[in-house]
Amino acid sequence: MPYQAWCPACGSFRARADAHRVARSGSTPTISGDFCYVKRVPEGSDPKEITAITSLIMTDSMTGYSHATPVRSKNQYQLMVQEILTFCQLMGHTTVTLRCDNEPVLVQVLRMTVNARLSMGLPTRASTPMAYSHSNSLVENVVGRARALAGSLMFALSEKVGVTFSSNSAW
């Protein structure tokens, strides 16, 4: 969904246009992952009753392609491992480096995914940058864009149907 300056949904959440990216080249593709949280509390609602939508965000360093998988909770290890395995297969990579920050849940998902790929005979490395080093910034940028896009979509839907939705809504 390209940014349009005249669009109130874009203007309310994405004040600048997304940069156009060129496919990256390098020796080994890196699949980076992180969590994204989106929370919208409509006016007059109790903020304590609204929960955030949690998604696992993945991005490929070679193509810039990104994917989001909503999860009910961060303990859905099997779902997250399966989604990362599927994402690597979709990208067509046999050899890959998997990267995440040092959040314990992500480190566990990374370890499980590496073990699953190695058991399939697929060369896989794991990488976790030092805490607060910003060396997982590729996926952190995607998280920022995904959060803004989710907010824009929720805003546009609310404007279109005349109903204000929270992040608890099935919509």
SULKA-V876820 format. One record per residue. N is the residue number from 1. PHI is phi in whole degrees, 0 to 359 (NA if undefined). Layout:
N:PHI
N:PHI
This chain:
1:NA
2:292
3:293
4:230
5:297
6:280
7:276
8:296
9:292
10:293
11:296
12:283
13:232
14:231
15:289
16:226
17:288
18:291
19:289
20:276
21:257
22:257
23:305
24:269
25:238
26:179
27:286
28:237
29:295
30:243
31:256
32:255
33:225
34:198
35:266
36:234
37:238
38:234
39:225
40:231
41:247
42:296
43:303
44:86
45:271
46:275
47:301
48:290
49:269
50:262
51:257
52:277
53:278
54:253
55:226
56:271
57:255
58:233
59:216
60:257
61:291
62:282
63:251
64:82
65:296
66:231
67:214
68:238
69:240
70:292
71:232
72:291
73:209
74:282
75:260
76:274
77:302
78:300
79:298
80:293
81:298
82:300
83:294
84:292
85:300
86:295
87:298
88:299
89:294
90:300
91:286
92:80
93:270
94:266
95:266
96:208
97:252
98:259
99:226
100:208
101:279
102:271
103:296
104:308
105:296
106:294
107:297
108:294
109:298
110:300
111:299
112:295
113:292
114:300
115:299
116:295
117:294
118:296
119:293
120:272
121:81
122:260
123:299
124:216
125:244
126:245
127:215
128:232
129:291
130:299
131:302
132:63
133:269
134:61
135:272
136:247
137:293
138:302
139:285
140:296
141:294
142:295
143:301
144:299
145:290
146:295
147:298
148:294
149:294
150:299
151:297
152:297
153:295
154:296
155:297
156:298
157:296
158:299
159:295
160:292
161:261
162:77
163:235
164:270
165:259
166:258
167:287
168:278
169:292
170:296
171:296
